[in-house]
């Protein structure tokens, strides 16, 4: 169920990006899709969250490894 929702959202996002780029701004259909500035900002937010999670995971691994090294000494 959740996978189908994410698939539909991804399809809507992709369709919005294509339509927003190729349709003129004064078209009647443009109001049914995401604005161009939002379609550009959405992947940036996801990328920043991914990088923050990866940085946190790497920091935890480094701290854990240092703890194990100190415990052995």
Gaussian input, Z-matrix of N, CA and C with variables (Angstrom, degrees):
# hf/3-21g

backbone

0 1
 N
 C     1     B1
 C     2     B2     1     A1
 N     3     B3     2     A2     1     D1
 C     4     B4     3     A3     2     D2
 C     5     B5     4     A4     3     D3
 N     6     B6     5     A5     4     D4
 C     7     B7     6     A6     5     D5
 C     8     B8     7     A7     6     D6
 N     9     B9     8     A8     7     D7
 C    10    B10     9     A9     8     D8
 C    11    B11    10    A10     9     D9
 N    12    B12    11    A11    10    D10
 C    13    B13    12    A12    11    D11
 C    14    B14    13    A13    12    D12
 N    15    B15    14    A14    13    D13
 C    16    B16    15    A15    14    D14
 C    17    B17    16    A16    15    D15
 N    18    B18    17    A17    16    D16
 C    19    B19    18    A18    17    D17
 C    20    B20    19    A19    18    D18
 N    21    B21    20    A20    19    D19
 C    22    B22    21    A21    20    D20
 C    23    B23    22    A22    21    D21
 N    24    B24    23    A23    22    D22
 C    25    B25    24    A24    23    D23
 C    26    B26    25    A25    24    D24
 N    27    B27    26    A26    25    D25
 C    28    B28    27    A27    26    D26
 C    29    B29    28    A28    27    D27
 N    30    B30    29    A29    28    D28
 C    31    B31    30    A30    29    D29
 C    32    B32    31    A31    30    D30
 N    33    B33    32    A32    31    D31
 C    34    B34    33    A33    32    D32
 C    35    B35    34    A34    33    D33
 N    36    B36    35    A35    34    D34
 C    37    B37    36    A36    35    D35
 C    38    B38    37    A37    36    D36
 N    39    B39    38    A38    37    D37
 C    40    B40    39    A39    38    D38
 C    41    B41    40    A40    39    D39
 N    42    B42    41    A41    40    D40
 C    43    B43    42    A42    41    D41
 C    44    B44    43    A43    42    D42
 N    45    B45    44    A44    43    D43
 C    46    B46    45    A45    44    D44
 C    47    B47    46    A46    45    D45
 N    48    B48    47    A47    46    D46
 C    49    B49    48    A48    47    D47
 C    50    B50    49    A49    48    D48
 N    51    B51    50    A50    49    D49
 C    52    B52    51    A51    50    D50
 C    53    B53    52    A52    51    D51
 N    54    B54    53    A53    52    D52
 C    55    B55    54    A54    53    D53
 C    56    B56    55    A55    54    D54
 N    57    B57    56    A56    55    D55
 C    58    B58    57    A57    56    D56
 C    59    B59    58    A58    57    D57
 N    60    B60    59    A59    58    D58
 C    61    B61    60    A60    59    D59
 C    62    B62    61    A61    60    D60
 N    63    B63    62    A62    61    D61
 C    64    B64    63    A63    62    D62
 C    65    B65    64    A64    63    D63
 N    66    B66    65    A65    64    D64
 C    67    B67    66    A66    65    D65
 C    68    B68    67    A67    66    D66
 N    69    B69    68    A68    67    D67
 C    70    B70    69    A69    68    D68
 C    71    B71    70    A70    69    D69
 N    72    B72    71    A71    70    D70
 C    73    B73    72    A72    71    D71
 C    74    B74    73    A73    72    D72
 N    75    B75    74    A74    73    D73
 C    76    B76    75    A75    74    D74
 C    77    B77    76    A76    75    D75
 N    78    B78    77    A77    76    D76
 C    79    B79    78    A78    77    D77
 C    80    B80    79    A79    78    D78
 N    81    B81    80    A80    79    D79
 C    82    B82    81    A81    80    D80
 C    83    B83    82    A82    81    D81
 N    84    B84    83    A83    82    D82
 C    85    B85    84    A84    83    D83
 C    86    B86    85    A85    84    D84
 N    87    B87    86    A86    85    D85
 C    88    B88    87    A87    86    D86
 C    89    B89    88    A88    87    D87
 N    90    B90    89    A89    88    D88
 C    91    B91    90    A90    89    D89
 C    92    B92    91    A91    90    D90
 N    93    B93    92    A92    91    D91
 C    94    B94    93    A93    92    D92
 C    95    B95    94    A94    93    D93
 N    96    B96    95    A95    94    D94
 C    97    B97    96    A96    95    D95
 C    98    B98    97    A97    96    D96
 N    99    B99    98    A98    97    D97
 C   100   B100    99    A99    98    D98
 C   101   B101   100   A100    99    D99
 N   102   B102   101   A101   100   D100
 C   103   B103   102   A102   101   D101
 C   104   B104   103   A103   102   D102
 N   105   B105   104   A104   103   D103
 C   106   B106   105   A105   104   D104
 C   107   B107   106   A106   105   D105
 N   108   B108   107   A107   106   D106
 C   109   B109   108   A108   107   D107
 C   110   B110   109   A109   108   D108
 N   111   B111   110   A110   109   D109
 C   112   B112   111   A111   110   D110
 C   113   B113   112   A112   111   D111
 N   114   B114   113   A113   112   D112
 C   115   B115   114   A114   113   D113
 C   116   B116   115   A115   114   D114
 N   117   B117   116   A116   115   D115
 C   118   B118   117   A117   116   D116
 C   119   B119   118   A118   117   D117
 N   120   B120   119   A119   118   D118
 C   121   B121   120   A120   119   D119
 C   122   B122   121   A121   120   D120
 N   123   B123   122   A122   121   D121
 C   124   B124   123   A123   122   D122
 C   125   B125   124   A124   123   D123
 N   126   B126   125   A125   124   D124
 C   127   B127   126   A126   125   D125
 C   128   B128   127   A127   126   D126
 N   129   B129   128   A128   127   D127
 C   130   B130   129   A129   128   D128
 C   131   B131   130   A130   129   D129
 N   132   B132   131   A131   130   D130
 C   133   B133   132   A132   131   D131
 C   134   B134   133   A133   132   D132
 N   135   B135   134   A134   133   D133
 C   136   B136   135   A135   134   D134
 C   137   B137   136   A136   135   D135
 N   138   B138   137   A137   136   D136
 C   139   B139   138   A138   137   D137
 C   140   B140   139   A139   138   D138
 N   141   B141   140   A140   139   D139
 C   142   B142   141   A141   140   D140
 C   143   B143   142   A142   141   D141
 N   144   B144   143   A143   142   D142
 C   145   B145   144   A144   143   D143
 C   146   B146   145   A145   144   D144
 N   147   B147   146   A146   145   D145
 C   148   B148   147   A147   146   D146
 C   149   B149   148   A148   147   D147
 N   150   B150   149   A149   148   D148
 C   151   B151   150   A150   149   D149
 C   152   B152   151   A151   150   D150
 N   153   B153   152   A152   151   D151
 C   154   B154   153   A153   152   D152
 C   155   B155   154   A154   153   D153
 N   156   B156   155   A155   154   D154
 C   157   B157   156   A156   155   D155
 C   158   B158   157   A157   156   D156
 N   159   B159   158   A158   157   D157
 C   160   B160   159   A159   158   D158
 C   161   B161   160   A160   159   D159
 N   162   B162   161   A161   160   D160
 C   163   B163   162   A162   161   D161
 C   164   B164   163   A163   162   D162
 N   165   B165   164   A164   163   D163
 C   166   B166   165   A165   164   D164
 C   167   B167   166   A166   165   D165
 N   168   B168   167   A167   166   D166
 C   169   B169   168   A168   167   D167
 C   170   B170   169   A169   168   D168
 N   171   B171   170   A170   169   D169
 C   172   B172   171   A171   170   D170
 C   173   B173   172   A172   171   D171
 N   174   B174   173   A173   172   D172
 C   175   B175   174   A174   173   D173
 C   176   B176   175   A175   174   D174
 N   177   B177   176   A176   175   D175
 C   178   B178   177   A177   176   D176
 C   179   B179   178   A178   177   D177
 N   180   B180   179   A179   178   D178
 C   181   B181   180   A180   179   D179
 C   182   B182   181   A181   180   D180
 N   183   B183   182   A182   181   D181
 C   184   B184   183   A183   182   D182
 C   185   B185   184   A184   183   D183
 N   186   B186   185   A185   184   D184
 C   187   B187   186   A186   185   D185
 C   188   B188   187   A187   186   D186
 N   189   B189   188   A188   187   D187
 C   190   B190   189   A189   188   D188
 C   191   B191   190   A190   189   D189
 N   192   B192   191   A191   190   D190
 C   193   B193   192   A192   191   D191
 C   194   B194   193   A193   192   D192
 N   195   B195   194   A194   193   D193
 C   196   B196   195   A195   194   D194
 C   197   B197   196   A196   195   D195
 N   198   B198   197   A197   196   D196
 C   199   B199   198   A198   197   D197
 C   200   B200   199   A199   198   D198
 N   201   B201   200   A200   199   D199
 C   202   B202   201   A201   200   D200
 C   203   B203   202   A202   201   D201
 N   204   B204   203   A203   202   D202
 C   205   B205   204   A204   203   D203
 C   206   B206   205   A205   204   D204
 N   207   B207   206   A206   205   D205
 C   208   B208   207   A207   206   D206
 C   209   B209   208   A208   207   D207
 N   210   B210   209   A209   208   D208
 C   211   B211   210   A210   209   D209
 C   212   B212   211   A211   210   D210
 N   213   B213   212   A212   211   D211
 C   214   B214   213   A213   212   D212
 C   215   B215   214   A214   213   D213
 N   216   B216   215   A215   214   D214
 C   217   B217   216   A216   215   D215
 C   218   B218   217   A217   216   D216

   B1=1.4518
   B2=1.5203
   B3=1.3503
   B4=1.4656
   B5=1.5212
   B6=1.3405
   B7=1.4558
   B8=1.5234
   B9=1.3231
   B10=1.4608
   B11=1.5279
   B12=1.3342
   B13=1.4679
   B14=1.5236
   B15=1.3487
   B16=1.4625
   B17=1.5236
   B18=1.3206
   B19=1.4596
   B20=1.5169
   B21=1.3244
   B22=1.4625
   B23=1.5265
   B24=1.3269
   B25=1.4672
   B26=1.5259
   B27=1.3283
   B28=1.4605
   B29=1.5236
   B30=1.3286
   B31=1.4596
   B32=1.5236
   B33=1.3368
   B34=1.4664
   B35=1.5233
   B36=1.3331
   B37=1.4653
   B38=1.5284
   B39=1.3389
   B40=1.4602
   B41=1.5180
   B42=1.3165
   B43=1.4600
   B44=1.5221
   B45=1.3273
   B46=1.4646
   B47=1.5166
   B48=1.3209
   B49=1.4628
   B50=1.5237
   B51=1.3180
   B52=1.4678
   B53=1.5242
   B54=1.3247
   B55=1.4623
   B56=1.5238
   B57=1.3178
   B58=1.4579
   B59=1.5222
   B60=1.3181
   B61=1.4655
   B62=1.5256
   B63=1.3288
   B64=1.4579
   B65=1.5235
   B66=1.3238
   B67=1.4620
   B68=1.5230
   B69=1.3116
   B70=1.4690
   B71=1.5300
   B72=1.3138
   B73=1.4647
   B74=1.5224
   B75=1.3144
   B76=1.4620
   B77=1.5305
   B78=1.3317
   B79=1.4542
   B80=1.5325
   B81=1.3417
   B82=1.4674
   B83=1.5291
   B84=1.3151
   B85=1.4603
   B86=1.5185
   B87=1.3142
   B88=1.4639
   B89=1.5289
   B90=1.3028
   B91=1.4763
   B92=1.5217
   B93=1.3315
   B94=1.4658
   B95=1.5313
   B96=1.3042
   B97=1.4586
   B98=1.5168
   B99=1.3374
   B100=1.4596
   B101=1.5240
   B102=1.3322
   B103=1.4665
   B104=1.5328
   B105=1.3160
   B106=1.4617
   B107=1.5223
   B108=1.3271
   B109=1.4693
   B110=1.5288
   B111=1.3261
   B112=1.4634
   B113=1.5273
   B114=1.3321
   B115=1.4642
   B116=1.5230
   B117=1.3145
   B118=1.4663
   B119=1.5253
   B120=1.3302
   B121=1.4612
   B122=1.5278
   B123=1.3174
   B124=1.4675
   B125=1.5302
   B126=1.3316
   B127=1.4703
   B128=1.5257
   B129=1.3227
   B130=1.4679
   B131=1.5221
   B132=1.3234
   B133=1.4665
   B134=1.5290
   B135=1.3163
   B136=1.4604
   B137=1.5180
   B138=1.3244
   B139=1.4624
   B140=1.5222
   B141=1.3258
   B142=1.4648
   B143=1.5260
   B144=1.3267
   B145=1.4634
   B146=1.5294
   B147=1.3193
   B148=1.4636
   B149=1.5233
   B150=1.3368
   B151=1.4625
   B152=1.5205
   B153=1.3361
   B154=1.4642
   B155=1.5284
   B156=1.3197
   B157=1.4736
   B158=1.5226
   B159=1.3292
   B160=1.4630
   B161=1.5261
   B162=1.3243
   B163=1.4621
   B164=1.5134
   B165=1.3224
   B166=1.4629
   B167=1.5260
   B168=1.3221
   B169=1.4656
   B170=1.5293
   B171=1.3158
   B172=1.4657
   B173=1.5199
   B174=1.3265
   B175=1.4676
   B176=1.5244
   B177=1.3205
   B178=1.4640
   B179=1.5275
   B180=1.3258
   B181=1.4648
   B182=1.5278
   B183=1.3225
   B184=1.4657
   B185=1.5227
   B186=1.3210
   B187=1.4683
   B188=1.5259
   B189=1.3345
   B190=1.4655
   B191=1.5268
   B192=1.3244
   B193=1.4615
   B194=1.5283
   B195=1.3180
   B196=1.4653
   B197=1.5285
   B198=1.3202
   B199=1.4650
   B200=1.5251
   B201=1.3357
   B202=1.4649
   B203=1.5281
   B204=1.3266
   B205=1.4639
   B206=1.5198
   B207=1.3282
   B208=1.4637
   B209=1.5259
   B210=1.3210
   B211=1.4597
   B212=1.5326
   B213=1.3318
   B214=1.4649
   B215=1.5291
   B216=1.3144
   B217=1.4811
   B218=1.4593
   A1=110.79
   A2=116.10
   A3=119.35
   A4=110.08
   A5=116.58
   A6=119.53
   A7=111.05
   A8=117.43
   A9=119.86
   A10=111.28
   A11=117.41
   A12=120.41
   A13=109.69
   A14=116.64
   A15=119.64
   A16=111.50
   A17=117.14
   A18=120.44
   A19=110.61
   A20=116.78
   A21=120.42
   A22=111.34
   A23=117.26
   A24=120.19
   A25=111.44
   A26=116.98
   A27=119.87
   A28=110.67
   A29=117.03
   A30=121.03
   A31=110.64
   A32=117.07
   A33=121.15
   A34=110.94
   A35=117.11
   A36=120.97
   A37=110.52
   A38=116.70
   A39=120.63
   A40=110.93
   A41=116.87
   A42=121.16
   A43=110.85
   A44=117.12
   A45=120.61
   A46=111.44
   A47=116.54
   A48=120.09
   A49=110.93
   A50=116.57
   A51=120.20
   A52=110.75
   A53=116.86
   A54=120.93
   A55=110.87
   A56=117.86
   A57=121.30
   A58=111.06
   A59=117.06
   A60=119.79
   A61=111.21
   A62=117.70
   A63=119.90
   A64=115.29
   A65=118.77
   A66=119.53
   A67=110.52
   A68=117.30
   A69=118.55
   A70=110.72
   A71=116.40
   A72=121.54
   A73=111.66
   A74=118.22
   A75=120.17
   A76=113.34
   A77=118.14
   A78=121.56
   A79=110.61
   A80=116.31
   A81=120.83
   A82=111.87
   A83=117.97
   A84=121.86
   A85=113.35
   A86=117.68
   A87=120.73
   A88=111.68
   A89=119.08
   A90=121.68
   A91=112.99
   A92=117.30
   A93=120.45
   A94=112.73
   A95=117.16
   A96=121.28
   A97=110.59
   A98=115.99
   A99=121.42
   A100=110.17
   A101=117.61
   A102=119.05
   A103=111.00
   A104=115.51
   A105=120.70
   A106=112.35
   A107=117.98
   A108=118.86
   A109=111.41
   A110=118.28
   A111=121.01
   A112=111.39
   A113=117.34
   A114=119.90
   A115=111.35
   A116=117.32
   A117=120.36
   A118=110.25
   A119=118.47
   A120=122.00
   A121=112.91
   A122=119.42
   A123=121.64
   A124=113.55
   A125=120.25
   A126=118.08
   A127=113.04
   A128=116.80
   A129=119.86
   A130=110.12
   A131=117.76
   A132=121.46
   A133=110.15
   A134=116.93
   A135=120.52
   A136=112.43
   A137=116.69
   A138=120.34
   A139=111.24
   A140=117.39
   A141=120.27
   A142=111.71
   A143=117.49
   A144=120.22
   A145=111.11
   A146=116.51
   A147=120.63
   A148=110.78
   A149=116.98
   A150=120.38
   A151=111.52
   A152=117.03
   A153=119.94
   A154=110.71
   A155=117.54
   A156=120.77
   A157=111.17
   A158=117.24
   A159=120.12
   A160=110.97
   A161=117.50
   A162=120.62
   A163=111.92
   A164=116.41
   A165=120.52
   A166=110.96
   A167=116.71
   A168=120.38
   A169=111.21
   A170=117.04
   A171=120.39
   A172=110.37
   A173=117.25
   A174=120.43
   A175=111.34
   A176=117.05
   A177=120.73
   A178=110.30
   A179=117.37
   A180=120.10
   A181=111.63
   A182=117.44
   A183=120.65
   A184=110.44
   A185=117.13
   A186=120.93
   A187=110.52
   A188=116.89
   A189=120.75
   A190=110.74
   A191=116.87
   A192=120.46
   A193=110.77
   A194=117.36
   A195=120.59
   A196=111.04
   A197=116.81
   A198=121.09
   A199=110.71
   A200=116.77
   A201=120.37
   A202=111.39
   A203=117.44
   A204=120.82
   A205=110.10
   A206=117.35
   A207=120.55
   A208=111.37
   A209=116.58
   A210=120.63
   A211=110.70
   A212=117.21
   A213=121.41
   A214=111.87
   A215=117.56
   A216=120.63
   A217=111.39
   D1=-48.91
   D2=-178.53
   D3=-67.30
   D4=-37.09
   D5=179.19
   D6=-62.54
   D7=-38.79
   D8=178.99
   D9=-68.70
   D10=-33.11
   D11=176.81
   D12=-66.74
   D13=-45.35
   D14=178.73
   D15=-64.95
   D16=-35.60
   D17=177.11
   D18=-64.71
   D19=-42.72
   D20=178.14
   D21=-64.94
   D22=-41.01
   D23=178.20
   D24=-65.45
   D25=-40.37
   D26=177.69
   D27=-64.36
   D28=-41.19
   D29=177.41
   D30=-62.55
   D31=-43.91
   D32=178.74
   D33=-63.52
   D34=-41.20
   D35=178.76
   D36=-63.27
   D37=-46.07
   D38=-179.47
   D39=-64.19
   D40=-44.09
   D41=178.22
   D42=-62.77
   D43=-40.88
   D44=178.06
   D45=-62.14
   D46=-41.93
   D47=179.94
   D48=-63.53
   D49=-45.13
   D50=-179.00
   D51=-66.07
   D52=-47.08
   D53=-177.99
   D54=-65.00
   D55=-42.35
   D56=-177.85
   D57=-64.78
   D58=-35.28
   D59=-179.90
   D60=-73.63
   D61=-41.36
   D62=-170.94
   D63=-95.22
   D64=-20.75
   D65=178.33
   D66=-87.55
   D67=145.87
   D68=174.75
   D69=-67.71
   D70=154.25
   D71=-175.26
   D72=-64.00
   D73=-31.95
   D74=-177.06
   D75=-84.72
   D76=8.67
   D77=177.86
   D78=-69.66
   D79=148.32
   D80=179.57
   D81=-71.26
   D82=-28.93
   D83=-176.73
   D84=-76.54
   D85=-17.17
   D86=-173.66
   D87=-63.95
   D88=-24.30
   D89=-176.43
   D90=-76.00
   D91=-12.24
   D92=178.45
   D93=-85.58
   D94=-7.16
   D95=-174.45
   D96=-117.40
   D97=167.25
   D98=179.13
   D99=-67.85
   D100=144.72
   D101=175.83
   D102=-68.49
   D103=156.92
   D104=-174.70
   D105=-62.57
   D106=-40.81
   D107=-178.80
   D108=-65.01
   D109=-32.66
   D110=177.33
   D111=-72.73
   D112=-37.56
   D113=179.04
   D114=-67.93
   D115=-24.71
   D116=175.89
   D117=-81.28
   D118=-35.70
   D119=-175.86
   D120=-76.83
   D121=-30.06
   D122=-176.88
   D123=-59.57
   D124=-47.98
   D125=178.45
   D126=-65.67
   D127=-30.12
   D128=179.29
   D129=-64.54
   D130=-41.55
   D131=179.35
   D132=-63.92
   D133=-45.09
   D134=178.23
   D135=-62.75
   D136=-40.22
   D137=178.81
   D138=-65.55
   D139=-41.40
   D140=178.25
   D141=-64.68
   D142=-40.30
   D143=177.19
   D144=-64.69
   D145=-40.48
   D146=177.97
   D147=-62.69
   D148=-45.42
   D149=179.56
   D150=-64.35
   D151=-37.52
   D152=178.05
   D153=-65.19
   D154=-41.88
   D155=178.40
   D156=-65.48
   D157=-41.35
   D158=178.93
   D159=-65.81
   D160=-40.76
   D161=177.43
   D162=-62.81
   D163=-40.38
   D164=177.90
   D165=-64.93
   D166=-43.48
   D167=179.80
   D168=-63.69
   D169=-41.61
   D170=178.74
   D171=-65.28
   D172=-41.29
   D173=178.49
   D174=-62.39
   D175=-42.02
   D176=178.84
   D177=-63.61
   D178=-41.14
   D179=178.50
   D180=-64.68
   D181=-40.76
   D182=178.70
   D183=-64.84
   D184=-43.74
   D185=179.31
   D186=-64.04
   D187=-41.65
   D188=179.18
   D189=-63.83
   D190=-43.19
   D191=179.33
   D192=-64.08
   D193=-41.84
   D194=178.61
   D195=-64.70
   D196=-37.82
   D197=177.32
   D198=-63.12
   D199=-42.49
   D200=179.41
   D201=-66.44
   D202=-37.21
   D203=178.45
   D204=-66.10
   D205=-43.13
   D206=179.75
   D207=-68.21
   D208=-32.96
   D209=179.91
   D210=-67.78
   D211=-36.05
   D212=179.20
   D213=-70.17
   D214=-29.23
   D215=-177.94
   D216=-82.85

